[in-house]
Amino acid sequence: MSTIAVLGAGAWGTALAALYARGGEAVRLWGRDAATIAAIEARRENPRYLPGIALPPSIRPTTAPAKALAGADLVLLVVPAQSLGGLAADLAEDLPAHATLVLCAKGIERRTGRFMSDIVAEVLPDRPVGILSGPSFASDVACGLPTAVTVAAKDGETADALARGLSTESFRCYASDDLRGVEAGGALKNVLALAAGVVIGRSLGASAQAALVTRGFVELRRLGEALGGRAETLMGLSGLGDLILTCSSPQSRNFAYGAALGRGEDLSGLKLAEGVFTAAIAARLARENGIEAPIVETVAELLSGELSVDEAAQRLLQRPLKREVG
C-alpha cells in the first residue's frame, strides 16, 4: 500500500481520491474550501462537485497541505491549470523528497503560454513528473466505471512505472514518453469542446457538430505537432479520444459552457471551463507557429466578444474551398 496525496477537492480530484481509496491505497484529499472538506468528512460525499456519489471512508480530507503531503509517495496535483504555478510554489517546502508528482490539470498558462510540466519544472526542479490525461468524466471514475487514459513522463521507465502504479481494475493507464503530445491534446481539446457546445446550443445540428469535431481535430493535430507532440500520441486517448468525449456530452464543462454561450444565456454562474482560458493563448501559439487554426481562432474571438455566434458560424462556412487532404 502506498500513500497518495490528492491536491484539489473538485470533481476530478475527489473522483481520483475515491478510485484509489477503493483500491486499498492510503489517500489524503486536500482542498481550500473548508465547507467542501467538512462535508466530505461528515457525509462521505462531495455535495458541491459530485453530489449523490458515496465516497470511501478511508479518504482523509483536510485543508492543511502539510498534513496531506506528509509521507506521501505520490502527489496528484488536481487544481485548475491557471492556479498550478502558485500552488506548486506554496507547497514546495512540504513535499516529501521522494514523492513523484502527477499533473492532472489540462490547460496552458494563458499569461505565459507554458504547459503544466514546464511550470512545475521551473518551480520544483529535478522532480520526477508525470501527466495523467485522457477521456474520463469524474462521475464515471468515482463510480468505478471502465475508463482508459494515458500517463506520460519524459522517460519511458518512469511512464511505465506510473502506468502500473495508477492502474486499477476499472482504470487502465497506457504509458507514453511523449509528455508534450499528451499535454497538448488535453489542453487543445478544451477549446474545441467549447465550439462543439456552441453548435449544439445554437441548434446548428448534428451534421455541423460532426464536421466541426473532425476539422477541429485537424487543427489539434497540426498545432500539437508544432508544439513538440507526436502524431501517434495526438491520435490516441489523450488527443482524439478525449476530444470525442468532451465534444459530445454536457458532462464536459467546456461543452456545457459552449452550449450556454450558443443559447445566449448568462455565463457568470457556470463552473470553470478551462478552455475559456486556453483559447486565446492557443490561437496565439498557432499564429506564432504558422499553423492554420480557424476554429481555434474563431473560438478565441467569440469569447473575447469580437464575434457573435452567428458571425462565427458564417466566418467558418465562408472560408475558401479547399481539398480536404493535401
DAVENFEN-V547423 format. One line per field, one symbol per residue. ss: DSSP state (@ for helix, = for strand, . for the rest). psi: psi as a letter, one per 20 degrees, with the letter a starting at -180 (. if undefined). burial: I if it has 16 or more other C-alpha atoms within 10 Angstrom, else O. Layout:
BEGIN
ss=???
psi=???
burial=???
END
This chain:
BEGIN
ss=..=====...@@@@@@@@@@@@...=====...@@@@@@@@@@..=...=.........===..@@@@@....====...@@@@@@@@@@@@@@.....====....=......=@@@@@@@@.....=====....@@@@@....=======..@@@@@@@@@@@....======..@@@@@@@@@@@@@@@@@@@@@@@....@@@@@@@@@@@@@@@@@@@@@....@@@@..@@@@@@@@@@......@@@@@@@@@@@..........@@@@@@@@@@@@@@@.....@@@@@@@@@@.....@@@@@@@@@.........
psi=prpppoookaggghghggghhhjjqoppopqhohhgghggghilqnhhhmpiopqqiipnqqjoghhhiojphpooolqqhiigggggghighipqhipppopjqorpohhijqrghhghhghmqjppprppqroppghgghikqpqprppqrhqhgggggggghiqahiopppqqjmghggggghghhhghhgghgggghjliqhghgggggghhhggggghgghijrqghghibgiegghgggijjpihphgghghghghikrpihjqqpohhhhhgghghghgghjkpomhgggggghghijhqrghhgghghhjqqqrqhp.
burial=OOIIIIIIIIIIIIIIIIIIIIOOIIIIIIIOOOOIIIOIIOOIIIIOIIOOIIIIOIIIIIIOIOIIIOIIIIIIIIIIIIOIIOIIOOOOOOIIOOIIIIIIIIIIIIOOIOIIIIIIOOIIOOOIIIIIIIIIIIIOIIOIOOIIIIIIIIOOOIIIOIIOOIIIOOIIIIIIIIIIIIIIIIIIIIIIIIIIIIIIIIOOOOOOIIOIIOOIIOIIIIIIIIOOIIOOIIIIIIIIIIIIIIIIIIOIIIIIIIIIIIIOOOOOOOOOIIIIIIIIIIIIIIOOOOIOIIIIIIIIIIIOOOIIIOOIIOOOOOOOOOOOOO
END
